Amino acid sequence: MNIELLHQPDSAIARVSLNAGEELLAQAGAMIAMSDTINASTTLRRGKGGGLMGGIKRMVAGESLFLSAFRSPKDGNEVWLAPKLIGDLLIYLSLAEDPRFQRRDEC
């Protein structure tokens, strides 16, 4: 997975290039464009746990109950993401190298 942030800081968007078999989870409504061979679906889960309770927690925090999942069947597919409101994006990398996006004002 390769992430490139464009048009920072005012109207940031993320161009995410996926390798074969990789999956990206994003808030519902964050996708602005994607390659035609990307498999898109909707889920309540974010990794282990999550489910309905995780979705309710997201709703209480002002996020969507559902998450969009994008899976790439081949190398080089792209998903373009943007926040709901105008602003900058940050990339957080966890120890498991699971990148997460967050708007700068949510830090």
C-alpha positions in Angstrom: 0.0 0.0 0.0 1.3 3.4 -1.0 -0.4 6.6 0.3 0.2 10.0 -1.3 -1.4 13.1 0.2 -2.3 15.8 -2.4 -3.5 19.4 -2.3 -2.4 20.0 1.3 -3.2 21.7 3.6 -6.5 23.3 2.5 -8.3 20.6 0.4 -6.3 17.5 1.1 -7.1 14.2 -0.6 -5.3 10.9 -0.3 -4.4 8.7 -3.3 -4.0 5.1 -2.1 -2.3 2.6 -4.4 -3.1 -1.0 -3.4 -1.3 -4.2 -4.2 -3.1 -7.4 -5.0 -5.1 -8.7 -2.1 -4.8 -5.6 0.0 -7.8 -4.0 1.7 -8.5 -0.5 2.8 -11.2 0.5 5.3 -12.6 4.1 5.2 -15.5 6.0 6.6 -18.6 5.7 4.5 -18.7 8.6 2.0 -14.9 9.3 2.0 -14.2 7.7 -1.4 -14.2 10.2 -4.3 -12.8 7.9 -7.0 -11.5 4.4 -7.5 -10.1 2.0 -10.2 -12.7 0.1 -12.0 -11.5 -3.3 -10.8 -11.6 -2.5 -7.1 -14.1 -4.6 -5.1 -16.1 -2.2 -2.8 -18.3 -3.4 0.0 -19.8 -2.1 3.3 -19.1 -3.5 6.7 -19.7 -2.8 10.4 -16.3 -4.2 11.5 -12.9 -2.6 11.9 -10.4 -5.4 12.4 -11.0 -7.7 15.4 -13.9 -6.8 17.6 -15.9 -3.8 16.2 -19.2 -5.2 14.9 -22.4 -3.5 16.0 -20.9 -2.1 19.3 -17.9 -0.6 17.4 -20.4 0.9 14.9 -22.4 2.5 17.7 -19.2 3.9 19.3 -18.4 5.4 15.9 -21.9 7.0 15.7 -21.5 8.5 19.2 -18.2 10.0 18.1 -19.9 11.6 15.0 -18.7 9.0 12.5 -20.8 6.7 10.3 -22.1 3.4 11.6 -20.8 1.7 8.5 -17.3 1.5 7.0 -16.4 1.1 3.3 -14.0 -1.7 2.4 -12.0 -1.6 -0.8 -10.1 -4.7 -1.9 -7.7 -4.8 -4.8 -7.6 -8.0 -7.0 -4.4 -6.8 -8.7 -1.4 -4.5 -8.2 -1.7 -0.8 -9.0 -5.3 -0.2 -8.3 -6.1 3.2 -6.6 -8.7 4.6 -4.2 -9.0 8.3 -3.7 -10.3 9.5 -0.3 -11.2 12.9 1.1 -12.5 14.2 4.4 -16.1 15.4 4.8 -14.9 18.9 5.6 -12.2 21.0 4.0 -8.9 20.6 5.8 -5.6 18.7 6.0 -5.1 15.0 6.4 -2.4 13.1 8.4 -1.2 9.6 8.1 -0.7 7.5 11.3 1.3 4.3 11.1 0.8 1.8 13.9 3.4 -0.9 14.9 1.5 -3.3 12.7 2.0 -0.9 9.8 -1.7 -0.4 9.4 -2.0 3.2 8.1 -4.9 5.3 9.4 -6.0 8.7 8.1 -7.2 11.5 10.4 -8.2 15.1 9.8 -5.7 17.4 11.3 -8.2 19.2 13.6 -9.2 15.8 15.1 -5.7 15.3 16.6 
